[in-house]
């Protein structure tokens, strides 16, 4: 099963940047895609099935903008109630049939270190909304039946292992993901860089190949500040011990 996650940097679907990124996603032939900072129709050309979430308001946004978009070749069902998370950032989750059987996906958009609710003064301290979101994510995951294979995917706004950021945020991330394995740690080939966009899984699943999709167009122009991440998942993961 192939998963792709990519932060689209708020590029509208008809922009050259979005079209190029979509072409690369299409060429990779994914089974599930998680876009962050995209549009409701960003993945329309793929067909399939989409669920999305506009999330919390951090500033002016177009009506079609979505903090998280999940796409699958198969229909989504049994959507999760993630209202507490979406009040802080973005989140959407549901079940879908895959080549590995029924899998639950939760797409997330974690607030950046400087995130602040639109119009709120004084602004909250740096990293505070990010940490609050992760604490709520941890509480949400504790309430789920994780006997179903589960994937958390999207914009984590943290490097793993920590190469920049706050230790308090990093500890909050590790606590929230108790029982999950972060597959996208360290440098991602062939990009040669760490990523802020991750794929994490329960013990039912493991990674095969992991690779990146370039954030540069053929002419060298930047498509955005994030590259795409491609993860091939297999059954038969190992037990995770903390």
N, C-alpha and C positions, 0 to 999 in steps of 0.2 A: 504494500500500500504506500503510495507516494503522497507526501504532504508538502505543500509550499506555504511559507508565510512571508509577507512582504509589507513593509510600511510604504504606502503609496504617496506619502508627503502631501496629501490634499490635492493632488492633480486630478482635475476633472476628466471624465472618460474620453472627451474629444481632443485632449491635448496630445502633442507628439510624445511627451514623456510617458503618459499613461498607455498610449497605444503600443509603444515599444516594450514596456514592462509586461503588458498583457500578451504580446506576441511571444515573449520569452517564457511566460507561464504556460501558454498553450503548447509550445514546442516541447516542454518538459513532461507533458501528459500526466497531470496530477489526478489523484482520486479525491483529494480534499484540499481546499485552499482557504487560508485565513489572511485577509487583508486588514490592515489597520490604516486609519486616516485615508479612507477611500470614499467612494460614492455608492449609493444603492445599486446603480447600474454598471459599476466598474467591471463586473465579470459577466455581463449579459451575453457576450459573444460566445461564452463557453456552454450556454444552455444550462442543463442541470438545475440545481435547486439552491436557493439562497435564503439565509436568515441573517438579520443584521440588527445593530443597535446604535442609536445616535449618541447615547451616553450623556455624561454631564456636560454642562456648558462652561467652557473655559474661555470663550470669546466669540466674536461674530463667526457664523458659519452658514454656508448655503443650505437650503432645505434638504437637498439630497445627500449631504455629507453624513457619513457614518464612521464612528470610531472603530467599529469592528464589523466585518462581513465574513461569514462562513459560507463556503460553497461546497457542495458535494455532488457527485454523479448520481447518488441515490437520494430519495426524499428524506427530509428531516422529520423526526417525530419526538414526542414527549419533551417539549422544550422546558428548560429550567427557569424557575423564577429567580432572577438575579438582580432584583430591584435595588437591593442594598449596595451592590457593587456598582451598578450603573449610576447611582447617585454621586459616586466619587470619581468614576472614570468611564470605561466602556466594558461591556461583557455580554456574551450571548452563548448559549449552550443547548445541545440537544443530542439525540441519538441518530445514527445513520448506519445503514448496512454497507460493509466493505468486503474486500476479498479475505479479510481476516475475521469476518463475522461482525456482530453488532458492536459498535464502538461509540462511546460518548466523547464528544468534543466540546471543549470550553474555550472560546476565543476571548482574549483579554486585551485591553489597552490600559496599561498602568500609567497613572499620571506622571509627567516628567518632574524632575526635582524642583522646578520653579512653578508648578501648576497652582492656580488660584481660581476659585469660583468667580465667574464674571461679575464685576461690580463690587466685590467684597473688599472692604478696607477696614483695618489694615490687612495687608496680604498675609496669609499664613506663613510660618517659617519654612525655609527651604527643606525639602524632603518630607514635610509633614503629611501632605495629602497622599504622597506615594506610600508612606509607611501605613497610613490609615487604610488605604486600599488593600495592601498586602495582609493586614490583620483581618480585614473583612473576608478576603479570599480564603484565608486559613479557616475561619469559622464556617464559611460556606462549604468547603471541602469536607470538614468533619461531619457534616450532616448528610453527605452523599453515601450511597451504597457503592463502594469502590470494588465490589466483586465483578462489576462490569468494567472491561478495559476502558481506561479513560486517558484522554490526551488534553493537556492544557497548552495552548499555542497562541502566539501573538507577540505584542510589543511589551516586553518586561521592563524596558528602560534601565536595564542593568547589564553589565558585562559579567560573565561567569567563566573563570574565577574573577574576583574583583580586581580590576586594573585602574579604575577611576570611580569615584562616588563616595558614599558614606557607609561606614561599617554598620551603623544602626539600620540602614536600609537593607544591607546585605544579610544581616542576621534576621530581619523580618521576612525576607524572601525565603531563606532556608527554613524558617519556622512554618511559613505558610505551605510550603511544598513537602512537608513531612510525608514520607511514603512514596514520593515521586522521584524519578530520575531525570535530571536535566541532560538531554542528549547533545545539546549544541554548545558545549563548553569549549573554550580555547579558540585557536585559529580555525577558520572555515576555509577549506580548499575549494577552488584554486585562488580564492580572494586573498588569503593570507592575513586576515584580520579577525578580531573578535566581533561578535554580533550582539546587538541589544534585543534581537528578535529570536525567540526560543521555542523549542518543542520539548515538552516534558511528558513523561508517561508513567503509568502504574506498572507494577512488576510483570504484568501479562505480556508486555511488548518490549522489543529491543530495536536498536538501530542497525540497519545495514549500511548503505552508503549515505554520507552527508556531504553536501556541496553547496556552493553559492552561485547566485545569478548576478552578474555584474551590474553595478549602478551607473555604468557609463555607456553612452550610445556608441555606435560604430565610429562616429566622427570624434569621439573623445569627450563630448559634452556630457556633463553630469545629469543624470535622470532625477537624482535626489541625493539625500545624504545617507540612505540605507541601501544595502544590497539584499536580494532575495535569498531565502534559505530553503533548501530542498532536503527532505529527510525521507528515506525509504525505511518503512517499519516492517518488522517481521514478528511473528508469534514466538513465544518461548523466551520471555525475558527472565532475568534472574531475580531472586528475592532481594529486596533492598533492606539493609540493616542500618539503623542510625546509631 
